[in-house]
Amino acid sequence: MQRLSPTEIDRRQRPSAHDRILRDQDVRDRTGLSRTTRWRLIRAEKFPKPVKLTEHAVGWRESAIDGWLASREQAQ
């Protein structure tokens, strides 16, 4: 498994003009990863950090999730 540097993860999280915000269930459907697994990977800097939407809500930029999925495909 290829480990992404914090700089690479940050670069992949930059918003594009048409970037959507994906909520927890959308990210789970796309990645197949549970919430707990995603948070463990975030702490290990192996998964994109979420964007804080409100005091109690977070989401992920679609481009960050797509970039992470593409990096996983390249690692195989």
PDB file of N, CA, C and O in Angstrom:
ATOM      1  N   MET A   1       0.844  -1.182   0.000  1.00  0.00           N
ATOM      2  CA  MET A   1       0.000   0.000   0.000  1.00  0.00           C
ATOM      3  C   MET A   1       0.886   1.241   0.000  1.00  0.00           C
ATOM      4  O   MET A   1       1.796   1.362   0.821  1.00  0.00           O
ATOM      5  N   GLN A   2       0.621   2.147  -0.909  1.00  0.00           N
ATOM      6  CA  GLN A   2       1.379   3.375  -1.027  1.00  0.00           C
ATOM      7  C   GLN A   2       0.919   4.370   0.033  1.00  0.00           C
ATOM      8  O   GLN A   2      -0.276   4.627   0.176  1.00  0.00           O
ATOM      9  N   ARG A   3       1.866   4.921   0.769  1.00  0.00           N
ATOM     10  CA  ARG A   3       1.529   5.911   1.785  1.00  0.00           C
ATOM     11  C   ARG A   3       1.684   7.299   1.182  1.00  0.00           C
ATOM     12  O   ARG A   3       2.733   7.626   0.626  1.00  0.00           O
ATOM     13  N   LEU A   4       0.643   8.114   1.292  1.00  0.00           N
ATOM     14  CA  LEU A   4       0.670   9.462   0.776  1.00  0.00           C
ATOM     15  C   LEU A   4       1.263  10.399   1.809  1.00  0.00           C
ATOM     16  O   LEU A   4       0.982  10.286   3.003  1.00  0.00           O
ATOM     17  N   SER A   5       2.078  11.317   1.346  1.00  0.00           N
ATOM     18  CA  SER A   5       2.617  12.316   2.259  1.00  0.00           C
ATOM     19  C   SER A   5       1.523  13.313   2.610  1.00  0.00           C
ATOM     20  O   SER A   5       0.562  13.460   1.854  1.00  0.00           O
ATOM     21  N   PRO A   6       1.648  14.008   3.752  1.00  0.00           N
ATOM     22  CA  PRO A   6       0.650  15.030   4.098  1.00  0.00           C
ATOM     23  C   PRO A   6       0.484  16.075   3.002  1.00  0.00           C
ATOM     24  O   PRO A   6      -0.620  16.569   2.774  1.00  0.00           O
ATOM     25  N   THR A   7       1.582  16.415   2.320  1.00  0.00           N
ATOM     26  CA  THR A   7       1.509  17.394   1.230  1.00  0.00           C
ATOM     27  C   THR A   7       0.678  16.851   0.077  1.00  0.00           C
ATOM     28  O   THR A   7      -0.132  17.575  -0.501  1.00  0.00           O
ATOM     29  N   GLU A   8       0.873  15.586  -0.259  1.00  0.00           N
ATOM     30  CA  GLU A   8       0.123  14.965  -1.350  1.00  0.00           C
ATOM     31  C   GLU A   8      -1.357  14.874  -1.002  1.00  0.00           C
ATOM     32  O   GLU A   8      -2.212  15.131  -1.850  1.00  0.00           O
ATOM     33  N   ILE A   9      -1.663  14.513   0.232  1.00  0.00           N
ATOM     34  CA  ILE A   9      -3.061  14.449   0.661  1.00  0.00           C
ATOM     35  C   ILE A   9      -3.676  15.836   0.590  1.00  0.00           C
ATOM     36  O   ILE A   9      -4.797  15.991   0.106  1.00  0.00           O
ATOM     37  N   ASP A  10      -2.946  16.860   1.073  1.00  0.00           N
ATOM     38  CA  ASP A  10      -3.445  18.226   1.039  1.00  0.00           C
ATOM     39  C   ASP A  10      -3.695  18.683  -0.396  1.00  0.00           C
ATOM     40  O   ASP A  10      -4.711  19.320  -0.675  1.00  0.00           O
ATOM     41  N   ARG A  11      -2.773  18.362  -1.311  1.00  0.00           N
ATOM     42  CA  ARG A  11      -2.919  18.760  -2.710  1.00  0.00           C
ATOM     43  C   ARG A  11      -4.167  18.138  -3.322  1.00  0.00           C
ATOM     44  O   ARG A  11      -4.864  18.782  -4.107  1.00  0.00           O
ATOM     45  N   ARG A  12      -4.448  16.906  -2.969  1.00  0.00           N
ATOM     46  CA  ARG A  12      -5.616  16.220  -3.514  1.00  0.00           C
ATOM     47  C   ARG A  12      -6.917  16.742  -2.922  1.00  0.00           C
ATOM     48  O   ARG A  12      -7.989  16.506  -3.478  1.00  0.00           O
ATOM     49  N   GLN A  13      -6.834  17.447  -1.802  1.00  0.00           N
ATOM     50  CA  GLN A  13      -8.036  17.956  -1.160  1.00  0.00           C
ATOM     51  C   GLN A  13      -8.406  19.353  -1.644  1.00  0.00           C
ATOM     52  O   GLN A  13      -9.471  19.858  -1.289  1.00  0.00           O
ATOM     53  N   ARG A  14      -7.563  19.983  -2.437  1.00  0.00           N
ATOM     54  CA  ARG A  14      -7.885  21.330  -2.915  1.00  0.00           C
ATOM     55  C   ARG A  14      -9.185  21.313  -3.701  1.00  0.00           C
ATOM     56  O   ARG A  14      -9.387  20.449  -4.554  1.00  0.00           O
ATOM     57  N   PRO A  15     -10.058  22.256  -3.420  1.00  0.00           N
ATOM     58  CA  PRO A  15     -11.349  22.247  -4.110  1.00  0.00           C
ATOM     59  C   PRO A  15     -11.222  22.661  -5.571  1.00  0.00           C
ATOM     60  O   PRO A  15     -10.398  23.503  -5.927  1.00  0.00           O
ATOM     61  N   SER A  16     -12.048  22.054  -6.400  1.00  0.00           N
ATOM     62  CA  SER A  16     -12.152  22.486  -7.786  1.00  0.00           C
ATOM     63  C   SER A  16     -13.405  23.349  -7.906  1.00  0.00           C
ATOM     64  O   SER A  16     -14.180  23.470  -6.957  1.00  0.00           O
ATOM     65  N   ALA A  17     -13.591  23.932  -9.057  1.00  0.00           N
ATOM     66  CA  ALA A  17     -14.730  24.828  -9.258  1.00  0.00           C
ATOM     67  C   ALA A  17     -16.064  24.089  -9.099  1.00  0.00           C
ATOM     68  O   ALA A  17     -17.070  24.690  -8.722  1.00  0.00           O
ATOM     69  N   HIS A  18     -16.065  22.789  -9.389  1.00  0.00           N
ATOM     70  CA  HIS A  18     -17.315  22.026  -9.361  1.00  0.00           C
ATOM     71  C   HIS A  18     -17.271  20.916  -8.312  1.00  0.00           C
ATOM     72  O   HIS A  18     -17.943  19.895  -8.451  1.00  0.00           O
ATOM     73  N   ASP A  19     -16.484  21.121  -7.274  1.00  0.00           N
ATOM     74  CA  ASP A  19     -16.330  20.110  -6.232  1.00  0.00           C
ATOM     75  C   ASP A  19     -17.565  20.036  -5.351  1.00  0.00           C
ATOM     76  O   ASP A  19     -18.025  21.045  -4.818  1.00  0.00           O
ATOM     77  N   ARG A  20     -18.099  18.823  -5.205  1.00  0.00           N
ATOM     78  CA  ARG A  20     -19.230  18.612  -4.301  1.00  0.00           C
ATOM     79  C   ARG A  20     -18.710  18.165  -2.946  1.00  0.00           C
ATOM     80  O   ARG A  20     -17.592  17.665  -2.825  1.00  0.00           O
ATOM     81  N   ILE A  21     -19.533  18.352  -1.943  1.00  0.00           N
ATOM     82  CA  ILE A  21     -19.231  17.844  -0.617  1.00  0.00           C
ATOM     83  C   ILE A  21     -20.009  16.546  -0.424  1.00  0.00           C
ATOM     84  O   ILE A  21     -21.227  16.504  -0.594  1.00  0.00           O
ATOM     85  N   LEU A  22     -19.292  15.504  -0.071  1.00  0.00           N
ATOM     86  CA  LEU A  22     -19.910  14.203   0.170  1.00  0.00           C
ATOM     87  C   LEU A  22     -20.069  14.007   1.671  1.00  0.00           C
ATOM     88  O   LEU A  22     -19.144  14.264   2.441  1.00  0.00           O
ATOM     89  N   ARG A  23     -21.223  13.560   2.072  1.00  0.00           N
ATOM     90  CA  ARG A  23     -21.466  13.288   3.485  1.00  0.00           C
ATOM     91  C   ARG A  23     -21.045  11.860   3.811  1.00  0.00           C
ATOM     92  O   ARG A  23     -20.659  11.100   2.923  1.00  0.00           O
ATOM     93  N   ASP A  24     -21.122  11.508   5.068  1.00  0.00           N
ATOM     94  CA  ASP A  24     -20.613  10.242   5.575  1.00  0.00           C
ATOM     95  C   ASP A  24     -21.121   9.036   4.779  1.00  0.00           C
ATOM     96  O   ASP A  24     -20.322   8.193   4.371  1.00  0.00           O
ATOM     97  N   GLN A  25     -22.407   8.942   4.558  1.00  0.00           N
ATOM     98  CA  GLN A  25     -22.971   7.774   3.856  1.00  0.00           C
ATOM     99  C   GLN A  25     -22.472   7.698   2.415  1.00  0.00           C
ATOM    100  O   GLN A  25     -22.218   6.607   1.905  1.00  0.00           O
ATOM    101  N   ASP A  26     -22.329   8.851   1.755  1.00  0.00           N
ATOM    102  CA  ASP A  26     -21.808   8.864   0.386  1.00  0.00           C
ATOM    103  C   ASP A  26     -20.374   8.334   0.339  1.00  0.00           C
ATOM    104  O   ASP A  26     -20.016   7.561  -0.550  1.00  0.00           O
ATOM    105  N   VAL A  27     -19.560   8.761   1.308  1.00  0.00           N
ATOM    106  CA  VAL A  27     -18.159   8.313   1.354  1.00  0.00           C
ATOM    107  C   VAL A  27     -18.109   6.819   1.656  1.00  0.00           C
ATOM    108  O   VAL A  27     -17.301   6.093   1.076  1.00  0.00           O
ATOM    109  N   ARG A  28     -18.953   6.366   2.544  1.00  0.00           N
ATOM    110  CA  ARG A  28     -19.008   4.935   2.856  1.00  0.00           C
ATOM    111  C   ARG A  28     -19.395   4.134   1.614  1.00  0.00           C
ATOM    112  O   ARG A  28     -18.790   3.100   1.333  1.00  0.00           O
ATOM    113  N   ASP A  29     -20.394   4.600   0.873  1.00  0.00           N
ATOM    114  CA  ASP A  29     -20.832   3.900  -0.339  1.00  0.00           C
ATOM    115  C   ASP A  29     -19.719   3.843  -1.381  1.00  0.00           C
ATOM    116  O   ASP A  29     -19.547   2.824  -2.051  1.00  0.00           O
ATOM    117  N   ARG A  30     -18.970   4.921  -1.519  1.00  0.00           N
ATOM    118  CA  ARG A  30     -17.908   4.970  -2.538  1.00  0.00           C
ATOM    119  C   ARG A  30     -16.680   4.157  -2.154  1.00  0.00           C
ATOM    120  O   ARG A  30     -16.074   3.507  -3.005  1.00  0.00           O
ATOM    121  N   THR A  31     -16.310   4.189  -0.880  1.00  0.00           N
ATOM    122  CA  THR A  31     -15.069   3.548  -0.459  1.00  0.00           C
ATOM    123  C   THR A  31     -15.263   2.154   0.102  1.00  0.00           C
ATOM    124  O   THR A  31     -14.353   1.327   0.040  1.00  0.00           O
ATOM    125  N   GLY A  32     -16.444   1.882   0.650  1.00  0.00           N
ATOM    126  CA  GLY A  32     -16.678   0.616   1.309  1.00  0.00           C
ATOM    127  C   GLY A  32     -16.069   0.549   2.698  1.00  0.00           C
ATOM    128  O   GLY A  32     -16.052  -0.514   3.319  1.00  0.00           O
ATOM    129  N   LEU A  33     -15.566   1.676   3.191  1.00  0.00           N
ATOM    130  CA  LEU A  33     -14.917   1.721   4.502  1.00  0.00           C
ATOM    131  C   LEU A  33     -15.886   2.211   5.563  1.00  0.00           C
ATOM    132  O   LEU A  33     -16.666   3.135   5.330  1.00  0.00           O
ATOM    133  N   SER A  34     -15.830   1.589   6.721  1.00  0.00           N
ATOM    134  CA  SER A  34     -16.669   2.030   7.830  1.00  0.00           C
ATOM    135  C   SER A  34     -16.173   3.373   8.355  1.00  0.00           C
ATOM    136  O   SER A  34     -15.058   3.797   8.047  1.00  0.00           O
ATOM    137  N   ARG A  35     -16.993   4.025   9.133  1.00  0.00           N
ATOM    138  CA  ARG A  35     -16.628   5.308   9.740  1.00  0.00           C
ATOM    139  C   ARG A  35     -15.375   5.154  10.609  1.00  0.00           C
ATOM    140  O   ARG A  35     -14.470   5.987  10.554  1.00  0.00           O
ATOM    141  N   THR A  36     -15.327   4.095  11.403  1.00  0.00           N
ATOM    142  CA  THR A  36     -14.181   3.872  12.288  1.00  0.00           C
ATOM    143  C   THR A  36     -12.896   3.683  11.492  1.00  0.00           C
ATOM    144  O   THR A  36     -11.862   4.251  11.842  1.00  0.00           O
ATOM    145  N   THR A  37     -12.952   2.900  10.437  1.00  0.00           N
ATOM    146  CA  THR A  37     -11.765   2.672   9.606  1.00  0.00           C
ATOM    147  C   THR A  37     -11.301   3.969   8.966  1.00  0.00           C
ATOM    148  O   THR A  37     -10.104   4.251   8.925  1.00  0.00           O
ATOM    149  N   ARG A  38     -12.242   4.758   8.467  1.00  0.00           N
ATOM    150  CA  ARG A  38     -11.855   6.038   7.850  1.00  0.00           C
ATOM    151  C   ARG A  38     -11.170   6.951   8.856  1.00  0.00           C
ATOM    152  O   ARG A  38     -10.165   7.580   8.525  1.00  0.00           O
ATOM    153  N   TRP A  39     -11.691   7.038  10.079  1.00  0.00           N
ATOM    154  CA  TRP A  39     -11.073   7.914  11.085  1.00  0.00           C
ATOM    155  C   TRP A  39      -9.690   7.409  11.481  1.00  0.00           C
ATOM    156  O   TRP A  39      -8.792   8.210  11.741  1.00  0.00           O
ATOM    157  N   ARG A  40      -9.509   6.093  11.530  1.00  0.00           N
ATOM    158  CA  ARG A  40      -8.175   5.553  11.809  1.00  0.00           C
ATOM    159  C   ARG A  40      -7.200   5.930  10.701  1.00  0.00           C
ATOM    160  O   ARG A  40      -6.063   6.316  10.970  1.00  0.00           O
ATOM    161  N   LEU A  41      -7.649   5.816   9.458  1.00  0.00           N
ATOM    162  CA  LEU A  41      -6.796   6.189   8.331  1.00  0.00           C
ATOM    163  C   LEU A  41      -6.503   7.688   8.319  1.00  0.00           C
ATOM    164  O   LEU A  41      -5.398   8.095   7.961  1.00  0.00           O
ATOM    165  N   ILE A  42      -7.466   8.506   8.701  1.00  0.00           N
ATOM    166  CA  ILE A  42      -7.246   9.954   8.776  1.00  0.00           C
ATOM    167  C   ILE A  42      -6.162  10.252   9.804  1.00  0.00           C
ATOM    168  O   ILE A  42      -5.249  11.035   9.542  1.00  0.00           O
ATOM    169  N   ARG A  43      -6.267   9.622  10.982  1.00  0.00           N
ATOM    170  CA  ARG A  43      -5.252   9.834  12.015  1.00  0.00           C
ATOM    171  C   ARG A  43      -3.872   9.411  11.542  1.00  0.00           C
ATOM    172  O   ARG A  43      -2.869  10.020  11.915  1.00  0.00           O
ATOM    173  N   ALA A  44      -3.818   8.366  10.719  1.00  0.00           N
ATOM    174  CA  ALA A  44      -2.548   7.878  10.182  1.00  0.00           C
ATOM    175  C   ALA A  44      -2.127   8.637   8.924  1.00  0.00           C
ATOM    176  O   ALA A  44      -1.121   8.298   8.301  1.00  0.00           O
ATOM    177  N   GLU A  45      -2.887   9.653   8.554  1.00  0.00           N
ATOM    178  CA  GLU A  45      -2.635  10.476   7.362  1.00  0.00           C
ATOM    179  C   GLU A  45      -2.632   9.641   6.081  1.00  0.00           C
ATOM    180  O   GLU A  45      -1.823   9.861   5.180  1.00  0.00           O
ATOM    181  N   LYS A  46      -3.556   8.678   6.020  1.00  0.00           N
ATOM    182  CA  LYS A  46      -3.693   7.820   4.837  1.00  0.00           C
ATOM    183  C   LYS A  46      -5.041   7.981   4.161  1.00  0.00           C
ATOM    184  O   LYS A  46      -5.351   7.255   3.216  1.00  0.00           O
ATOM    185  N   PHE A  47      -5.847   8.924   4.632  1.00  0.00           N
ATOM    186  CA  PHE A  47      -7.165   9.191   4.062  1.00  0.00           C
ATOM    187  C   PHE A  47      -7.407  10.688   4.175  1.00  0.00           C
ATOM    188  O   PHE A  47      -6.967  11.306   5.144  1.00  0.00           O
ATOM    189  N   PRO A  48      -8.099  11.288   3.202  1.00  0.00           N
ATOM    190  CA  PRO A  48      -8.326  12.742   3.235  1.00  0.00           C
ATOM    191  C   PRO A  48      -9.069  13.191   4.491  1.00  0.00           C
ATOM    192  O   PRO A  48      -9.982  12.516   4.967  1.00  0.00           O
ATOM    193  N   LYS A  49      -8.663  14.330   5.009  1.00  0.00           N
ATOM    194  CA  LYS A  49      -9.353  14.913   6.158  1.00  0.00           C
ATOM    195  C   LYS A  49     -10.690  15.498   5.709  1.00  0.00           C
ATOM    196  O   LYS A  49     -10.817  15.986   4.586  1.00  0.00           O
ATOM    197  N   PRO A  50     -11.678  15.447   6.589  1.00  0.00           N
ATOM    198  CA  PRO A  50     -12.973  16.034   6.238  1.00  0.00           C
ATOM    199  C   PRO A  50     -12.944  17.553   6.349  1.00  0.00           C
ATOM    200  O   PRO A  50     -12.039  18.143   6.939  1.00  0.00           O
ATOM    201  N   VAL A  51     -13.950  18.151   5.770  1.00  0.00           N
ATOM    202  CA  VAL A  51     -14.159  19.597   5.847  1.00  0.00           C
ATOM    203  C   VAL A  51     -15.263  19.841   6.874  1.00  0.00           C
ATOM    204  O   VAL A  51     -16.319  19.211   6.815  1.00  0.00           O
ATOM    205  N   LYS A  52     -15.023  20.738   7.796  1.00  0.00           N
ATOM    206  CA  LYS A  52     -16.041  21.044   8.800  1.00  0.00           C
ATOM    207  C   LYS A  52     -17.111  21.918   8.153  1.00  0.00           C
ATOM    208  O   LYS A  52     -16.810  22.992   7.631  1.00  0.00           O
ATOM    209  N   LEU A  53     -18.350  21.460   8.190  1.00  0.00           N
ATOM    210  CA  LEU A  53     -19.459  22.187   7.575  1.00  0.00           C
ATOM    211  C   LEU A  53     -20.187  23.055   8.593  1.00  0.00           C
ATOM    212  O   LEU A  53     -20.505  24.214   8.326  1.00  0.00           O
ATOM    213  N   THR A  54     -20.440  22.491   9.736  1.00  0.00           N
ATOM    214  CA  THR A  54     -21.061  23.213  10.852  1.00  0.00           C
ATOM    215  C   THR A  54     -20.397  22.711  12.127  1.00  0.00           C
ATOM    216  O   THR A  54     -19.438  21.940  12.076  1.00  0.00           O
ATOM    217  N   GLU A  55     -20.902  23.142  13.249  1.00  0.00           N
ATOM    218  CA  GLU A  55     -20.337  22.693  14.515  1.00  0.00           C
ATOM    219  C   GLU A  55     -20.432  21.176  14.676  1.00  0.00           C
ATOM    220  O   GLU A  55     -19.578  20.567  15.320  1.00  0.00           O
ATOM    221  N   HIS A  56     -21.463  20.565  14.097  1.00  0.00           N
ATOM    222  CA  HIS A  56     -21.691  19.134  14.277  1.00  0.00           C
ATOM    223  C   HIS A  56     -21.694  18.329  12.980  1.00  0.00           C
ATOM    224  O   HIS A  56     -22.096  17.165  12.986  1.00  0.00           O
ATOM    225  N   ALA A  57     -21.263  18.912  11.888  1.00  0.00           N
ATOM    226  CA  ALA A  57     -21.322  18.201  10.604  1.00  0.00           C
ATOM    227  C   ALA A  57     -20.014  18.353   9.831  1.00  0.00           C
ATOM    228  O   ALA A  57     -19.412  19.425   9.793  1.00  0.00           O
ATOM    229  N   VAL A  58     -19.595  17.249   9.218  1.00  0.00           N
ATOM    230  CA  VAL A  58     -18.424  17.269   8.347  1.00  0.00           C
ATOM    231  C   VAL A  58     -18.784  16.618   7.020  1.00  0.00           C
ATOM    232  O   VAL A  58     -19.791  15.919   6.903  1.00  0.00           O
ATOM    233  N   GLY A  59     -17.955  16.859   6.041  1.00  0.00           N
ATOM    234  CA  GLY A  59     -18.109  16.236   4.738  1.00  0.00           C
ATOM    235  C   GLY A  59     -16.744  16.149   4.080  1.00  0.00           C
ATOM    236  O   GLY A  59     -15.771  16.710   4.584  1.00  0.00           O
ATOM    237  N   TRP A  60     -16.671  15.462   2.979  1.00  0.00           N
ATOM    238  CA  TRP A  60     -15.419  15.312   2.245  1.00  0.00           C
ATOM    239  C   TRP A  60     -15.592  15.886   0.847  1.00  0.00           C
ATOM    240  O   TRP A  60     -16.650  15.747   0.233  1.00  0.00           O
ATOM    241  N   ARG A  61     -14.546  16.532   0.353  1.00  0.00           N
ATOM    242  CA  ARG A  61     -14.580  17.016  -1.022  1.00  0.00           C
ATOM    243  C   ARG A  61     -14.559  15.805  -1.952  1.00  0.00           C
ATOM    244  O   ARG A  61     -13.782  14.869  -1.765  1.00  0.00           O
ATOM    245  N   GLU A  62     -15.412  15.846  -2.936  1.00  0.00           N
ATOM    246  CA  GLU A  62     -15.507  14.742  -3.887  1.00  0.00           C
ATOM    247  C   GLU A  62     -14.160  14.495  -4.570  1.00  0.00           C
ATOM    248  O   GLU A  62     -13.770  13.348  -4.790  1.00  0.00           O
ATOM    249  N   SER A  63     -13.460  15.568  -4.901  1.00  0.00           N
ATOM    250  CA  SER A  63     -12.165  15.424  -5.570  1.00  0.00           C
ATOM    251  C   SER A  63     -11.148  14.723  -4.667  1.00  0.00           C
ATOM    252  O   SER A  63     -10.308  13.970  -5.160  1.00  0.00           O
ATOM    253  N   ALA A  64     -11.210  14.958  -3.365  1.00  0.00           N
ATOM    254  CA  ALA A  64     -10.284  14.299  -2.433  1.00  0.00           C
ATOM    255  C   ALA A  64     -10.558  12.800  -2.374  1.00  0.00           C
ATOM    256  O   ALA A  64      -9.628  11.994  -2.357  1.00  0.00           O
ATOM    257  N   ILE A  65     -11.827  12.431  -2.342  1.00  0.00           N
ATOM    258  CA  ILE A  65     -12.190  11.014  -2.309  1.00  0.00           C
ATOM    259  C   ILE A  65     -11.836  10.346  -3.637  1.00  0.00           C
ATOM    260  O   ILE A  65     -11.307   9.235  -3.652  1.00  0.00           O
ATOM    261  N   ASP A  66     -12.126  11.015  -4.743  1.00  0.00           N
ATOM    262  CA  ASP A  66     -11.769  10.473  -6.053  1.00  0.00           C
ATOM    263  C   ASP A  66     -10.259  10.290  -6.174  1.00  0.00           C
ATOM    264  O   ASP A  66      -9.796   9.278  -6.701  1.00  0.00           O
ATOM    265  N   GLY A  67      -9.491  11.265  -5.689  1.00  0.00           N
ATOM    266  CA  GLY A  67      -8.028  11.166  -5.712  1.00  0.00           C
ATOM    267  C   GLY A  67      -7.525  10.011  -4.866  1.00  0.00           C
ATOM    268  O   GLY A  67      -6.606   9.295  -5.263  1.00  0.00           O
ATOM    269  N   TRP A  68      -8.130   9.829  -3.700  1.00  0.00           N
ATOM    270  CA  TRP A  68      -7.729   8.730  -2.827  1.00  0.00           C
ATOM    271  C   TRP A  68      -8.034   7.391  -3.498  1.00  0.00           C
ATOM    272  O   TRP A  68      -7.204   6.481  -3.478  1.00  0.00           O
ATOM    273  N   LEU A  69      -9.215   7.272  -4.087  1.00  0.00           N
ATOM    274  CA  LEU A  69      -9.574   6.032  -4.779  1.00  0.00           C
ATOM    275  C   LEU A  69      -8.621   5.755  -5.942  1.00  0.00           C
ATOM    276  O   LEU A  69      -8.219   4.612  -6.159  1.00  0.00           O
ATOM    277  N   ALA A  70      -8.263   6.793  -6.683  1.00  0.00           N
ATOM    278  CA  ALA A  70      -7.331   6.624  -7.809  1.00  0.00           C
ATOM    279  C   ALA A  70      -5.963   6.170  -7.307  1.00  0.00           C
ATOM    280  O   ALA A  70      -5.317   5.339  -7.946  1.00  0.00           O
ATOM    281  N   SER A  71      -5.516   6.704  -6.176  1.00  0.00           N
ATOM    282  CA  SER A  71      -4.216   6.297  -5.624  1.00  0.00           C
ATOM    283  C   SER A  71      -4.249   4.824  -5.189  1.00  0.00           C
ATOM    284  O   SER A  71      -3.241   4.126  -5.288  1.00  0.00           O
ATOM    285  N   ARG A  72      -5.395   4.360  -4.713  1.00  0.00           N
ATOM    286  CA  ARG A  72      -5.538   2.974  -4.310  1.00  0.00           C
ATOM    287  C   ARG A  72      -5.472   2.053  -5.533  1.00  0.00           C
ATOM    288  O   ARG A  72      -4.889   0.971  -5.472  1.00  0.00           O
ATOM    289  N   GLU A  73      -6.073   2.490  -6.637  1.00  0.00           N
ATOM    290  CA  GLU A  73      -6.048   1.692  -7.859  1.00  0.00           C
ATOM    291  C   GLU A  73      -4.620   1.588  -8.388  1.00  0.00           C
ATOM    292  O   GLU A  73      -4.218   0.531  -8.875  1.00  0.00           O
ATOM    293  N   GLN A  74      -3.854   2.668  -8.297  1.00  0.00           N
ATOM    294  CA  GLN A  74      -2.467   2.675  -8.777  1.00  0.00           C
ATOM    295  C   GLN A  74      -1.587   1.793  -7.913  1.00  0.00           C
ATOM    296  O   GLN A  74      -0.617   1.219  -8.409  1.00  0.00           O
ATOM    297  N   ALA A  75      -1.900   1.672  -6.642  1.00  0.00           N
ATOM    298  CA  ALA A  75      -1.080   0.883  -5.725  1.00  0.00           C
ATOM    299  C   ALA A  75      -1.245  -0.620  -5.959  1.00  0.00           C
ATOM    300  O   ALA A  75      -0.395  -1.405  -5.541  1.00  0.00           O
ATOM    301  N   GLN A  76      -2.310  -1.019  -6.611  1.00  0.00           N
ATOM    302  CA  GLN A  76      -2.562  -2.451  -6.820  1.00  0.00           C
ATOM    303  C   GLN A  76      -1.797  -3.001  -7.971  1.00  0.00           C
ATOM    304  O   GLN A  76      -1.904  -4.190  -8.271  1.00  0.00           O
TER     305      GLN A  76
END
